[in-house]
């Protein structure tokens, strides 16, 4: 899901003129490519400062099998800390779920 979210973010930012995100591994005009990661293995590995630098202030989180594993009923401590840090710097969240819980 995080990989899909990154792809969606890239497509959305394409329509905002002040943002130009190269794909991972691409270089533009002789400079090292910068941008959002192609994918993240954990929510906690997403750099909040990177999101802020691209003007991203909201995050859509999928509950089932993404921030809450299939076997668990609660967020991991790392995910909980990341969300609290994000809220502390002004991020807004939208929770998404297609599960039954």
N, C-alpha and C positions, 0 to 999 in steps of 0.2 A: 504493500500500500504506500509506503514512503516513497518508493521509486516512482509510482504512478503520480503521487502528489507533486514530486519534483518536476515531472514532465508537464503536468498541468500548470505549475507555476511558470515554467519556461514559456509555455504557449501564451499565458496571460501577459507576461512581461514583454512579449514580442510586440504587443499592441500599444505599449506605453513608450513614447518616443525617447524619453531620457534614459531608458534602460537598454543595454545591449549585452546579452549574455552569450558568450561563446560556449560551444559544446565542450565537454571535458576533452582535454588533449589538443584542442585547437589553439592556434596562436593567431593573434590579430596584430597586424602592422609591426611585426618583430618583437612584440611584447609577450610576456608570459600570460597565458589565458587565465582569467579569473572568472568566478561565477559560483553558482550554487553547485553542490555536489551532485553527481549523477544519481547516487542513491545513498541511503544511510541504513546501517544495520540496526541502530537503536535511536530512539527519540533523543536521548541524552547526547548523542554524538553530533547533533545538528547545532552549529554555532549560531547562537542568537545574535551576536554582533554582525555576522555576515548578513543575516536576514534584515536587520535594522539598516545596514549600509545600502541595501537595495530598496529601502522604503517599504518593506513588508512589515505590517503591523497586525496581521491577523493570521490565524492558523486553523485549518480544518483538520480535526483529529477523528480517525475511525477507531471505534472502541474494540470491536470483536477481532481477535487475532492480530491486532496491530499494537495498540498501547495496553491492552489487556489480553493475555494469552488465553488460548482455548481452555486450559486447565485451571486458570486463576479467576478470581472474582474481583481482584483489586489491582490497582496500578503498581508497577514495580517502584521501589524507593527512588531509583534514578529518574524515572519518568515523572514522578511526583515532584522531585526537586526541580527538574527542568521546567515543568509547567509553572511552579511557584516563581522561579526566576523570571520566566517570560511575563507572567502577570505583573511582577514587580517593575518591569520596564515598560509596561503599557500595552502588551499584546492582548488581543481579544481572541476568544476561542469559539469555535462552532463544533459541537460533537455530532458525529455522524455514525449511524449504525444500521445494519440490515439484519442484525441478530434479534433473538427473542428476549434477551435480557434487558 
